[in-house]
Amino acid sequence: MKALRFESGSLKLAETPVPRLPGEALVRVALAGICSTDLHITRGYAAFSGTLGHEFVGVVEESPDTSQIGRRVVGEINAGCGNCDLCRSGDSRHCLRRTVLGIHGRDGAFAEYLNLPAVNLLPVPDTVSDRQAVFTEPLAAAFEILAQVEIGPSDRIAVIGDGKLGQLIARVLAGASSHLILIGKHDPKLQLARAAAVEAVHVASLEAGTAAFDVVVEASGSPSGLTLAQQLVRPRGTIVLKSTFHGQSEIDASAIVVNEVTLVGSRCGRFAPALEALASGKVDVEPLIEREYALEDGIAAMIEAASPGMLKVLLVP
Amino acid sequence: MKALRFESGSLKLAETPVPRLPGEALVRVALAGICSTDLHITRGYAAFSGTLGHEFVGVVEESPDTSQIGRRVVGEINAGCGNCDLCRSGDSRHCLRRTVLGIHGRDGAFAEYLNLPAVNLLPVPDTVSDRQAVFTEPLAAAFEILAQVEIGPSDRIAVIGDGKLGQLIARVLAGASSHLILIGKHDPKLQLARAAAVEAVHVASLEAGTAAFDVVVEASGSPSGLTLAQQLVRPRGTIVLKSTFHGQSEIDASAIVVNEVTLVGSRCGRFAPALEALASGKVDVEPLIEREYALEDGIAAMIEAASPGMLKVLLVP
């Protein structure tokens, strides 16, 4: 089968055997999405080697759970060891021995087929299209914020970053608070947020020194976003770190102590609330799709996805 | 009166008028404590100019609240504007226009007299000696952690730093969890913690890669303490930042995101729980006193307080 792989520092379209990890399901990928993490991996993040990709929707062809065969599914990307305290408590997302689809120790979704444990797969409701379902993983990551931080309707929220992740987070959190702004640098993307009834402002138009936000979400993936978050958060407020970026970041630890700010690292979320939001139409994701590429044009797709201001680029195996 | 002042980059013992801020109480200082923050200020932290010192016990000589006159008191160090939302909600500790005793915009306690608003003063129970009461402010800062982070009896806690603040924090949190260790570099201070029934280990004897702690408190005041905290905290665990240090600190933001770690900045606490702990004998602070100096030997006292491994140095006006 065809697979888009990152190996020995180079990205290539390869011909590989259909994967058949013992005891796991085999999923034929229908559609996959390129995430900033995939781009970071090609710059060395996570030291990953193998088939890229972790956002997908597909159809189960083989599974130890025969009821899954033929079903359209999405899949939780963390596969735990199954035996540790975290896995037993239902949180394999943080298992220390986990593998992660297309990120750590496990080939990913930019391929015709992938493997995942049957327990990781969730059926997609018929009312959710492939082009919507492929957003389940990043949308779940946006919902994870609500699982970690209590947000009330009068809380003042700022989301920094008008890219793919920031757009999803703003749409999700706007359902929890009516005092939310998205802060970005790209007018067309600010416009896109406004079309989804999200208040959006250009970073250049922010007033200096307005430490007025109860919760600030950093989703720009840039160190300057973290600096801005520290300027915007109120004393005793919360900064949610949502982007993974390579290397060390600088924080003003004294300001965090003096103002008793809380920083919350936030990564993957559970899929169920995301699928529900897609099925109910609560979050409209299709305007975030920039373009579809055939998997065999995957390298060109990755290059386009890396260009500034790009939204979601999809791959069709 | 005599006052130990930091002005134009130099520390000096000065003769100054008795302070008489309109509408505030006048306290004759009986005993004051030197805190690491005082030492940091002499290196440029907080850009403070004036009389140093914020840990004290004294006797009220004048006050708009006449019931306070003649009472032995300690004092909350943050004086809010009284009019903003934070002050009105009872949290003048984070008022954006606040002054802070000996730290920001207000002369401090290394003097024969100080001013504070009457509302900041709390009477000291007769059973609490001056040498105990002078620890109220740093002990309240230790109790603040319990006001911010939920700690249960089975939670695994690590306190990094065997100095004054780490010693107090370990004693306070050991009352909340029976799985606490203090991590330090100075054998005599580890021994001091053990004498207070706190398990204490040398940093060199830690096993590498034990990301096993639910809560890690950074109280070493050193950037390497923050690095160690990130190594010790479990996935989804909490790091409490307790030391203020000058300049930027490096964090591994990706690891914080991937492991969904929470960082909590923690500063001043309310005085009541600290006074109760002193009165009940729950926390024994006197073994932490290294030496008393007369205020007129304040410069020598500051130099001694700055030497490595030093515990609490007191000043007697």
Contacts between the chains, C-beta under 8 A, distances in Angstrom:
chain1	res1	chain2	res2	distance
A	45	B	254	7.3
A	86	B	235	7.2
A	91	B	236	7.7
A	94	B	235	3.8
A	94	B	236	5.9
A	94	B	259	6.8
A	94	B	260	7.0
A	96	B	211	7.4
A	96	B	235	7.3
A	148	B	260	7.2
A	211	B	96	7.5
A	226	B	253	6.8
A	235	B	86	7.2
A	235	B	94	3.8
A	235	B	96	7.3
A	236	B	91	7.7
A	236	B	94	5.9
A	241	B	253	5.7
A	241	B	256	5.8
A	241	B	257	5.2
A	242	B	257	6.9
A	243	B	253	8.0
A	243	B	257	7.0
A	244	B	253	7.7
A	244	B	254	4.5
A	244	B	257	5.0
A	244	B	258	6.4
A	245	B	253	6.4
A	245	B	254	6.1
A	246	B	254	6.7
A	247	B	254	7.9
A	248	B	250	4.3
A	248	B	251	6.9
A	248	B	252	6.0
A	248	B	253	7.7
A	249	B	250	7.1
A	249	B	251	5.6
A	249	B	252	7.6
A	249	B	253	4.1
A	250	B	248	4.3
A	250	B	249	7.1
A	250	B	250	6.1
A	250	B	251	7.9
A	251	B	248	6.9
A	251	B	249	5.6
A	251	B	250	7.8
A	251	B	251	5.3
A	252	B	248	6.0
A	252	B	249	7.6
A	253	B	226	6.8
A	253	B	241	5.8
A	253	B	243	8.0
A	253	B	244	7.7
A	253	B	245	6.5
A	253	B	248	7.7
A	253	B	249	4.1
A	253	B	265	7.8
A	254	B	45	7.3
A	254	B	244	4.5
A	254	B	245	6.1
A	254	B	246	6.7
A	254	B	247	7.9
A	255	B	265	7.9
A	256	B	241	5.8
A	256	B	263	7.0
A	256	B	265	3.7
A	257	B	241	5.1
A	257	B	242	6.8
A	257	B	243	7.0
A	257	B	244	5.0
A	257	B	265	4.4
A	257	B	266	6.5
A	257	B	267	5.4
A	258	B	244	6.4
A	258	B	265	7.3
A	258	B	267	5.6
A	259	B	94	6.9
A	259	B	265	6.4
A	259	B	267	8.0
A	260	B	94	7.0
A	260	B	148	7.2
A	260	B	264	7.6
A	260	B	265	4.9
A	260	B	266	6.1
A	260	B	267	5.6
A	261	B	265	4.8
A	262	B	262	6.4
A	262	B	263	6.9
A	262	B	264	5.0
A	262	B	265	7.0
A	263	B	256	7.0
A	263	B	262	6.9
A	263	B	263	4.0
A	263	B	264	7.9
A	264	B	260	7.6
A	264	B	262	5.0
A	264	B	263	7.9
A	265	B	253	7.8
A	265	B	255	7.9
A	265	B	256	3.7
A	265	B	257	4.4
A	265	B	258	7.3
A	265	B	259	6.4
A	265	B	260	4.9
A	265	B	261	4.8
A	265	B	262	7.0
A	266	B	257	6.5
A	266	B	260	6.1
A	267	B	257	5.4
A	267	B	258	5.6
A	267	B	259	7.9
A	267	B	260	5.6
